[in-house]
């Protein structure tokens, strides 16, 4: 069974919704225009319940099926990124310095398409909980929605999400049973030295040299402190210090990211980074403070639900276009919080050639919206069949 025929009938509607959302990108939890537009569409469709104001601008819409049964959750993220758009599209961002550079406008339109179909047909038992989430890019909106009790409040038993992937063929699905995406942490190191004249370094405790030493030493955590068959990334991404060529500054700042799958590896990195920072600071005669911040946990698919989602994806796109064990990656996703709360699965959906995610020329391919909407709809109909 390919794309659901009825969903194909309103492909143009999904395109219209998506392109309008593209013109009004908003960030993090502050999505008033986006949330209002989504809520208006859901009311037009005739959802049975609409619960707004969850995690500030998130919402959960309930669609009742025919007869009693469990509740399945489907999630779409709605927030954009602080990037100046360069697509040149006639529906380009109308909000300066903000754009939908990750396709959340497309994810939202796909879930709206599934909602319209499910309201019309109700070819399932129990209920569907449509989760429209803010702050995936920044703030962990999925975690906030879970903390605010959506899983228990709406009795959600399983939950699913998808994300588009540029430069993967249109309609291809990829996922992995178990860990799919990494946990993401960040670290901040503030170094306090004694500055002075660049010609008289002997009168200073140079934080620049200390920063260089710390950065070099941090790299040994990956090369010398962990088992090579366990995935780990430690990347220093910022160093800020100094203001001119002939002044040794007082302070330096280092920032970076850590990506792991295993909690024991994560704990080792935290311990070793503290030891490295303290040891290097002592050796250079400066003070250094490490702030290590835990971020999104690893995104881990339930084995049974992953297999079920793969079967549904094959129904939509064909067996040869679905990779059930495509490997894991070091990117992160706050859908992980929902998968910690309930069993479910997260899949990637190819959208064809084009600029990559988070690029100023990225644009969601509207051709895949009916595919994603059909996947969501068939998940419901097969998980909670009438017969």
Phi, psi and omega in degrees: 000119179277206178308135179301128186303316182296324178292321177300328180298328179247035173301321179295327176297315179298321177298318179296314179300314184297315183290329173293314178302326179297331181282345186236051182297140179224160191249147169055234181272351187266079185237052186297316181289317179299310182298320180296318180295315179297316180298320178299318180295317181298321177294320177300320181292328181096038175299154186283328178217146175223115183251109185257172175074022176271130188052046178075292184239011176278168179206158174233125176253136181251132172240124180272137175270203181257107180093166183286157180169184182285179178241128177253137181257135175236132187239141170227141175266150189239348189276161181248194184234154178279068183231139176280122186288142178229025183284331185074010180293150179287351175246030182297166181308134173261005180246108186305134177077008179227143176202158172276085183261009179231000175085017178293334173298322177289320177300319180294318180294325178295317180289327174296319177299316177297320180299314181301316180294314184293325176295318182293317191264317182048043182272054181200165175255167180074219185221158170245134174250111179270117186255112177254113195248136171272170162059045171284320183290327185207114176119347178062052182302327178298317178296321179294318179297321177294316178299328178279003166093022185294328183293316178282319183301320183253009175054044180285127183261333179208157187214144185222151176210160176223158177222137177290154178225114173294150176067018164250136185308145181305127176088353176286136174251140176224136174205185178208136174288134183088212184296125182249317180228155190279160165288146181234123175240165174226153179230149178230129179236119178253122183252129176247115177243203175233116183276181179170196182288137180298338179275352184230060184297338180293344179266007183237168164243095196287113179286340179292311178297320178298318179298317179298319178295319179295316181299315180297318183290326179300326182296337180286346176299317179286316188281337187228352185243358180228155180290129191295341180271003174256128183292134179202133172232130171234114183235125170276126186242348178215138166224123179234127177190154173075165182217346181200173190282335187248020178232123171278122186284170177276329190228162172213155182226135179234139180220151177189186184230150177234132179237126182218165171245329187256132182297327180290325176293317178302315180296321178297317180298315180301316181293312183292324179295321177297318180294317181297313182297314180295317182292317179293320178300316180296320183291334180258001177070032177239171172257142179218135179242127177259126170247113181252120186247120176288134180247215181299137175286174178296142177273112189238114179283138171290134186300314182292316181290327177296316179298320178296314180297322177298318180297319178294317179300320178296324177298322183280313189253344184103147185302320185286352180252016179232123178252107185281346181225063185279004180090167181253162182227164187271359172292169183230162186203130184282358170302342177306324179295322178291323178288338172288328184276327183215150175293148181176198182205153179234133183231155173257142181235121182292141179237012176088185185293148177157178179299149182285168177301143179069018176261144182296346178254007177295144173210134178296139179270109183296344179297333184269354182301314178297331178293311179296319180295320178295320177300312179300314184296317181288332172305313182294310185296328180273330179286328185226063184290155179290322184283000000 
